């Protein structure tokens, strides 16, 4: 009898384990379905800027330097800010979709569009003074003048991004990734010949590259807007303007501002170090090496960013639907994907460390320097992967403000000060700067992991439902 009972218990445990494993595998498939196309979309959008810089690079050092500096400044002060702010929409739309409040998605999206357009106005004012800002930090006058011209012609692209980024989140929170993928690919295919025509055939130089970028951004908006309005996939989530969108702007900003702080703080810290590298001995070498490291890190970040987008979508949907256990499974599935990816990439980079630098430079000194920096780059990819995924979980859950505090502490109380000490005081130069960033990223990833690990998902689900109901009641009043 006892043996029979033990056998039944063992069978039940095996069935439970099988069910749990089946749920995990099913969630892994759902997350991968969202993450893989999102990675491709992010890469395609990143390539747009690369194409512009490559086109201008053949015009000479002045054009290349001015566009590179202008691209960096416009990203830091404009496009990264919009990317951060729109994270608030991932909470709003994702949880509303999970709660089956489908009519709210269009309202929230319009609210985000109006909010981002308002944000663009002070950014445009700042861009009008980029030349003076560059001269203030002792940049070459001719480079500063060309950089401001490029930035001014890029202003329409900023407003295009203020519309396209909310549209992307509107589709993303419904797991409608394929239209974004196809639209991004179509835009890139148009961007290459358009850039060539404006830069070379019309002899507009760097100005032509900016105009081509504006055309591509607005083409992306048009393609997404057409799909949303004609596709049967969006029938249940009508994208119609409502005055209620203006009433939701305060709610949007309450989530968007900490989301922007969370996204931008690390980005800005890296740009600060690039500027500080100009104060090191042999600044040309140090700045070049840091720029290459940043390029490698940014290119890799597109992969975990896709995982983070998938985590945000699935977590917000499940919390909105009142399924805390499924949200927890999502976290486990995405973390598994991120760990697998970052181990693979780190091993590959380390094995290719002696040839990695040759992809960016033929200078033997630069190639050897990159080989010495590669182990640090591998460590940063590990931290970046965890950070990107957990940031997506934070956006889906609605605790962006906690992520903002963590990033502030990790990078500005630990990372940047340590980088300055190692780079200048201990004379480790660019290597010291990157060690500081790696330590900051490690602190950030550790703190965010601990917060996620101790999260009460039942409580998060209750808060998500209360959040949706509270917004509904406020709008109805």
N, C-alpha and C positions, 0 to 999 in steps of 0.2 A: 504493500500500500504506500509506504513511505517513498519507495523508489518511483512508483507511479506518480505521486504528487510532485516529487522533485522533477520528474520528466516533464510534467505539464507546466510547472513554473519556468523551467528552462525554455520550453517551447514558447511560452508567452513573452519571456524576455527577448528571445530571438525575434519574435514578430514585432515587438516594440522597436527593437534596434533597426529592423528592416524598414519599418514605417518611417522612423526618424531619418534614416539614411536616404530613403526614397524622397522625403520632403526636401532634404538638403540638396540632392541631385537635381530635383525639379527646380528649386530656386536658383541653383547654379546656372541652369539653362536659361531661365528668365533674365538673370543679371547679364549673362553673356550676350543675349539677344539685344540688349540695350547698349552694353559697354562697347562691343566690337564696332558697330557703326559710329558711335559717338567718338571713339578714338580716331577713326578715319575722318570724320567731319572736322575735328580739332586740327588734325594734321593738314588737311586741305586749306583751312582758314589760315593756318600759320604759313603755309607755302605762298599765299598771296603776297605777304610782306617780303618774303625771301625773293620772289620773282622781281618785285619792284627794285629791291636793292641790287640784285644781279644785273638788271637792265641798266641801271644808272651807273653801276660799277665800271662799265666799259667807256664811260664818258670822261674819266679822269679822276684823280685823287680828290679834287675839290668837291665834285658832285657826289662822290661816294661818301666822303667824310660828312658832308652836310646832311645827306639823306639818312645816314646811319645815326647821327646825333639827333636829328629831328624825329626819326622813328622811335628812338629810345625815349625821348621826352614826351612825345604824344602818347606813347603807350602808358608811361608812368602816370601822367597827369590826366589822361582822358579815357582811353580804351580800357585800361585795367580798372579804373574807377567804375565804369559802366558794367564791366564783367562782375565786379564785386557787388554792386548795388542790386543787380538783377537776381542775385542769389535769394533775395527775399521772396521773389515770385515762386521759387521752387517749393518753399514752405506753403505759401498760400494756395497755389494751384494744385500742388501734389496732394495736400490733405483734403482740399475740397473735392478733388476727383475721387479720392478714396472713400469719402463720405457720400458720394453720388450726388453732390450738389453741382451738377454739371453746368448749370446756367451761370455759376459764379466765375468760371474760368475766363470767359471773355471779359467780364467786368474787371477782374484782377489784372488781366493782361493790358487792357487799356489804361488802367491806373498806373501800371509800371511804365508804359510808354510815355504818358504825360509827365511822370516824375523824372524819367531819364532825360527827356527833352529839356525840362527846366534845369537839370543839372548841367546840361551842355552849355548853357548860356555863360556862367562864370568861367567854365573851361575855355571857351572861345576867347573871352577877354584875356585870360592868361596867355593863350597862344599868340595873341597880338604883341606880347612883350617878350617873346622867346629870345629875340636878338639881344635885347638889353640884359636878360638873365644870363645868357651865354657870355656876353662881354664882362658881366660882373664877376664871373668865375674864370676870367682871363682866357677865354677861347679866342681863336683867330677871328678877326672882324669879317673877313670874306666868307668863312664857313658859317659864322653866326647869321650873316645876312641871307645866305642861301637856305639855311635851315628854317628861318622864319618864313621865307617865301613858300617853302614846301609845306610847312605847318598850316599856313593860311589857306592854301589850296586844298588841304585835307579836311577842312571844316565840314563840308557837306558829307564826307564819309563818317564823321563823328555822329551827325544826326541820323544817318542811315543805320549806324550801329545801335543807336538809342531805340530804334524800332525793331531791328532784326533780332536783337538779343531777347527781348520779351517774347517775340513770336517763336523763337527756338525753344524757350522754356515752356510755352503754351503747348507745343507739340511733344516736347520731351516728357512732361509730366503725364502724358497720355500714352507713353511708349511708342509714339509715332516717329520713329527715327529715320526710316527709309526716305521720306521726302526731303529731309535735311541733307542726307547723304547725296542724293541725286542732284539737289539744288547746288550744294557746295561744289560738286564735281563739274556741273555745267558752268558755274561762275568761274572756276579756275580755268576751264577750257577757253572761255571768252577773255579772261584777264590777260593771258599770255599774248595773244595777237593784238589786243587793245593797247597794252603797254608798249609793245614794239612799234605800233603805228604812232602813238603820241610822243614817244621818246625819240625815235629815230626818223620816221617818215615826215612828221610835222615839225621836227627839230625843236621840240618844247623842253627837252632835257628833263631835269628833275621835276619841273612843274608838270610835265606830261605824265610822269609816273604817279604823281599825286592825283591828277585828274582821272587816270585809269583806275586808281584805287577807289575813288568816289563812285565811278560808274559801276564797278564790281559790287560795292556794298549795296547800292540801290537796286541793282539787278537781283541780288539775293533777297532783298525785302520784297520785291515784286513777285518773285517766284514763290516764296513762302506764302504771301498774301493770296495769290491765285489758288494755291493748293488748299489753303484753309477754307476758302469760300466756295470751292467747287467739289471738294472731296466728300464722299459719303462717310468717311471715317470721322469727320468733325460734325456730323449732323446732331449728335447728342450734346455737343458742347458749342452752342451757337456763339459766333464771334461777332456780336452786334454791339454797337456803341450804346452806352447808357450813362445818364448823369450820375448814377451811383458810383461810377469809376472815380469821380472827384472826391467822394466821401471816403473812399478806401485809400487815398494817398497817404494819409497819416499812418494807417496801419501798415502800409507797404514800407514806408520809411523806417518804422520802428524795427522791422526785420532787416531792411536793406542796408542801413548804416552800419550795424555791427557786422553784417556779412561783407560789406566793402572793406571794413577795417581788417577783418580776418584774411581776406584775399590779398589786399594791397601791402600790408605791413612787411611781409617777406619780400615781395617784389621790390618794394622801395629800398629795403636793406641791401639787396644785391646791387641796385643801381648806385647806392651810396658808396659801396666798396669799389665799384668800377671807377667812380670819380676819384676816390681816395688813392687808387692805384697810380694815378697820374702824379702823385707826390712822392712816389718811391724812386730810388735810384734806378736808372735805366727804365724809365716809365713806358717806353714803347714796347719792350719785351713783356713787362709785367701786365700792362693793360691788354696786350694781345692774348696772353695766356689766360687771363681771367675771362676775357670775352669768349674765347673758345670753350672754356669750361662751362660758362653760362649758356652758350649755344647748345652744347651737348646735354646739359641738365634740362634746358627748356624743351628740347626735342623729345627727351625721354618723358618729361612731365605730361605730354599729351596722352600717354597710355594710362597712367593712374588717374588722370583727370576724367577720362572716359569711365573708369571704374567708379569714381566719385559721383559722376552724373547718374550712373545706374543705381548706386546706393541711395542717392537723394530721391530719385523717382520711386524706387520700390519701398523704401522706408516711409516716405510721406504717404504713399498710397495705402500701405497697410495700417499705419497709425490712424489715418483718416477713416479707414474702414473699421477701426476698433479691433485690430488683430495684433496685439503686442508680441505674441509668440512668433508669428510669421516675420515681424520686423526684426526680431532677434536672429532668426535663421538667415535673413537677408544680410545682416552684419557679418555673420560667420562665413557665408558664401563669398561675399565681396572681399573680405579679409584673406580668405584662402586664395582667391585669384590674384590679389595684390602681392602676397608673399611669394607665390609661384613665379609671377612675372618679374619681381625685383631680384630674386635669386638668379633667375636665368640671365637677365640683363647684366647684373653685376659680374657674374662669372665670365660672360662674353666680353665685356669691357676690359676686365683684368687680363684676360688671355690676349687681347688685341692691343695692350697698352703701348707696345713699342711701334706700332704702325698707325695708331689712332691719330696722332698729330699730323701725319702726312696727308690726311684728308683735308686739312685746313692750311697747312703751310709746308713749304719745301725747305725752310730754314732749319738746319740741324739742331740749333740751340732751342728753338721753339718745340720741335718734335721730342727732344729729350726731356724738356721741362714738362710737357704734357704727360709723358710716360711716368714721371715722378709724381704727378698730380692725380693720375688715374685711380690709385687706391682710395684717395679721398673722394673722388667723384663717385666711385662705387658705393661708399658709405652714404653719400648724400642721396643716391637713388633709392636706397633702402628707406631712409627717413622721409623722402618726398612721396614715395608710394603710400606709406602709412598715413602721412598727413593728408594727402589728396583724398583718400578713401574716407577717413574720419571726418574731414571737412564736409564731404558730401552727406555723410550721416547727420552731421550737425545741421546742415541746411534742410534736410528732410524732416528732422525732428523739431527744428525751430529754436535750437539753443546756440545760435550764431554768436550771441554776446559773450558766452563762455569762451568760445574759440578766439574771439577778438582779444580778450584778456590774456589768454594763453600765448598767443602770437606776440603780443606786446612784451610780455615778460621774457619769452624765449629769445627773441631777436634783439630787442633794444636794451634789455637789462643783462643779457648774457652774450648772445651771438656777436653783435657789432662791437661792443666794448672789448670782448676777448680777441676779436679779429684785429682791432686797432693795436692792442698790446702785443700780440704775436707778430703782426706785420711790421710795426715801427720800432717798438721797444726791444723785442727779441730778434729783430732783423730777419724774420722768416719770409718777409715780403708777401708775394701772391699766395704762397703755400700757407702762410699764417692767416691770411684773410679767409681762405677757403676752409681751414680748420675751424675758425670761428663760426662760419656759417654751418658747417657740419655739426658742431656742438649745439648751436642754436636749434637746428632742425631736429637733432636727437632729443633735446629737452622738450621741444614742441610735440614731437611724435609720442614721447613717453607720457606726457601729461594728458594729451588727448586720448591715448589708449586707456589710461587709468580711468578717465571720466567715462569713456564708452563702456568699459568693463563693469563699472559700478552703476550704470544707468538702470533705473527701474522702468522697464518698458511698459508695464501696466499703467504706471503713472503718466508716462509720455502719451499713451493712447488716450487716456482720460483728458489730458490737457489739449490734445489735438481736437477732440470732439468739442470740448468747451470753447476752444478758439474759433472753430468754424461756426458754432451756434451763436457765439458772442458777436462775431462779425455780421451774421445774418440779422440778428436782432437790432444791432446798431444801424445797419443800412435801412431796415424797415422803418425804424423810428424817424 
